[in-house]
Amino acid sequence: MAIPALQVLDQALAAAVQAVAPSVVHVARGRSGGTGIAWSTDLVISSSFHTPDRTRVDEDREAEVIGRDPGTDVAVLRVTGGGLTPATFRELGDLGVGNLALAIGRPGRTARASLRAIGVLGPEIKTPWGGRLDRYVESDRQIPRGFAGGPLVDAEGAVIGMNTRTLLRGADLAIPTVTLRRVVDELVQHGGIRRGYLGVGAYPTPNGALVSSVEDGSPAGTAGVIAGDIIVELGGAAVNDPDSLRAAITDRPGETVDLVLLRGGAKQQLSVTLGSKA
């Protein structure tokens, strides 16, 4: 005879799937199928890496990508005719490593579920593609094929995040709700994520980022940066190489910051107003 506590858990997990299933949609991807989450009555979020610009949702509904962010693997699609059932999203709150979760996918006609645990919870990270995850969330095993773009849900069916298989090699992550809200708002308004823009080409040196080129009319050019300068600090953040320069710029579009550089061995400080690019 089943242990009562397990019966309760069993029923709770089945109820969680039933609660979220109407908000989990099939997204056509060439010859295969993937998954998306209803964000609003006419918007779906899914994996940017896997989602074509024009596709179908639930086999018979036209959908078009209105914005995508490779940095967080999020694409937003507008579905013709609306009528979707938006999912319930939650913040991480008191969730901890070891809590049970369900990955939900709809690579075919029906919703599928995969039981797992929260394997890793970490602080904010930068992704290799220039994005920012406000929290690092990883479940304890690989998500099944076709589940990317679908939700990771708690035991009540509330969405913790969107599953992705391609953002970090070897890691199956969930893009947390806090990041989804920020990214989706930007994509709906601007079609892309506005990131800080300086307008230089740079190479690594032992002292910082060596400027190899400056774009005409760029924020760097306007501020007086020239080829041969070595950038060592921007906005109070140390610059050790081009990657750290990029990281210091990314989240600061439109900001006016101090830029410290070496020119002919002498340290100089310039004020630069960063541009923005989506």
N, C-alpha and C positions, 0 to 999 in steps of 0.2 A: 504494500500500500504506500502511495506517495506521501512524503512528509508534508504536513500542512503548510509549512513555511515555503516550501518549493512550489506547492500548488498556487499559493498567493503570488509568488514571483512570476511563475509561468503565465498566469492570467494577466498580471500587470504588463509584462512585455508584449503579450498579444494585443492588449488594449492600446499600448503605445504605438504599435504598427498601424492599427486601425485608425488611430487619431491622426497620424501624419500622412497616411497613404493618399488621401484626396489631394494633397498639396505636392505630391511627388509625381513629376511628369516624365514621359518618354521624350527624348530629344533625338531626332534622326541624325546620324553621322555617317553619311555615305552608305555602305552596305551593312554597317553595324548600328547598334543603338546605344544611347547613353541616357543620362539622367539629369534632370533639372529640378529646381525648387521654385514653387510659386511664391514670388516676393510680394506681389500685389495682384489685383484682379486682372491686370493685363501685362505684367512683367514676370519673367522667369530668370533666375540666375543659374549658371552652369559653369563648367570648366572651360576657360578660354582656349586652352591648348587643344581641346577636342571638338569645339563647336564651330561649324562653318558659318559664314556671314548670313546666309539664308538657309532656312531649314524648316522642318515641320515638328510640331509638338503634338504628342498623342496621335501621331500618324496622319491626322486630317486637318490640322490647323497650321496655317502659315505663320512663320515667325522670322524676325529679322534682328540681328545683333545691332544694338544702338550704341554700344560702348563695350570696350574690353580692356583689361589690365593684365598683361602678361606677368607683371611683378607680383601679383597675388593669385594668378590663374582664375580670375573672375570675369565672366562675360554676362552682360545683361541683354536679354532678348525681349522685344515687344511682340506680343501675340495678337494677331488679328481677331477682333471680336470680343476680346476679354473673357470675362466669366470664370476666371480661375478662382480657386480657393486658397487664399494666402496661408502660408504656414505660420505657426506660432514660434517665434524666436525667443531665446533666453540668453542672458549673459552667463559666464562661467560660475559666478557666485561662489557657492560653497562646494562645488564639485572638486574632487581630489583624485589623485592617482589610485587606481583600483576600482573606482566607481564603474558600474556597468553602463554600457551604451550600445546602441544599435546603429549600424550603417544600413541605410535604406537605399535601394536602387530600383529603377524601372527600365532596364535595358530591353525588355520585351513589353508585353501588354499588361502585365500585372506587377504589383510592387513585390519586391523581394527584401528579405531581412538577413543581416549577418551580425550575430552577437559578438561583442568584444568588450574590452575594458579600456578605460583611459590609461594609457601606458606612460605618457610623459606630459607634464605641464611645466612650461617654462616661461621666462620673461619675453619681452619684445625682441624680435630678431629682424634683421635685414635679409632679404632673399637675394639669390644670385642675379635676379632679373630686375633689381632696382626697386622692389616693393618693400613694404613694411607690414609685418604681422604684429598686432598689438600684444598677442600672447602666442606661445608655441603650444599647440595641442596635437598630440600624436596618439593614435590608438595602438593596441598591442600587437596587431597583425595586419597583413596586407588586405586591402579592400578588394573585393572580387571585380572581375572585368565588367565594365559597363556601369559601375557604381560611382565613378568620378563625376563630380558635379552634383551629386545627391547629398542628402543630409546625414549628419551624425546626430542622433537624438538621445535624449535622456529617457529614463524609465517611464516618463509620462507623455512622451511623444513630442516634447518641445525641442526645437532645433538648437544644438550647441554650436554647429558650424557646418561648412560645406566641405565634403571630402575631395581631396586632390591627390593624384599619384605622381605628378610630374614636376612639382615646384622645387622639391629637394630630392636629389638622387638617393634612392634607398629608404626614403621616409614617406609613409602614407599619413598625411596631415589632414587636419580639419581647420579650415580658415574660420577663426572664431567670429561670433556674431558682431562683436565690437568692430572688427575690421570690415566685415561685410557691410555694416551700416555706413561706415565712412566711405568705402570704395564705391558702393552702389550709388550713393548720393552724388559723388563726383562724376561717375559715368553717365548718369541720367542727365546731369546738368551740362557736362562738357564733352561727353563722348570718350573721354580718356582721363587719366590721372595727371593733373598739373604737377610737374616737378621742377625744382629749381634749375636754372640754366645760367651758366657762366660764360660759355663760348670760347673755351680753350681746348687745344689738344695737349696732352701731357705724357711724359715718360717718367718712370721711377728713377730716383737718385737716392744716394745715402742720406741726403738732407731733406728731401721732400718730393714735390711733384714738379719736374722740369717742364716749363711751358715750351712746346715746340711750335705752336701756331696760335694765332688769335683771330677769331672771325671778325670781319669788318662790321662795325655797328653793334657788336655784342656788348653785354654788360662789362666784360673784362676789358675790351678795347676802349669803351667810354671812360672807364676808371683809370686807364693809363697802363695796364698790364702789357708787356711786350714779350716777344719770343726771347728765350734765354733766362727769363726770371725763374726763380725757384720758389714756389708757394709752400710756406711752412705752417700757415695757420689761417683758418677762415671762420669767422664768427665765434672765436674762442675755442674752436676744436682744432687739435693738432692735425696737420696734414703730413703723412709719412710717404704717401705714394698716390697715384691717380685714383685708386679705389677709395681711399680715405677722403680724398678731395670730393669725389662723387657723393659719398655718404654725407659729407658736411653740407652739400648743396641741396640734396634731393628734397628734403621736407621744408624748404625755405623759399618757395617762389614768391617774388615780390618784396622780400625783406632787404633792408639795407644793412650790410654787415661790414666789419673791419676785415681786411685781407692783409696778412703779413707775408712779405716775400723777401728773398735775398736777390740783390741786383749788384753784380760786381763784387760780391762778398759783403756788401753792406745791407743791413736790415732796413726795410722801408714798410710803412703802413699806408694802405689806400682804403678809401671807402667805396664800396661797390653795391649797387642795387641789382639784385639778382633778377633775371627774367624768369619766365615760365614757359614750359612746353608740355603739351599733352602727349 
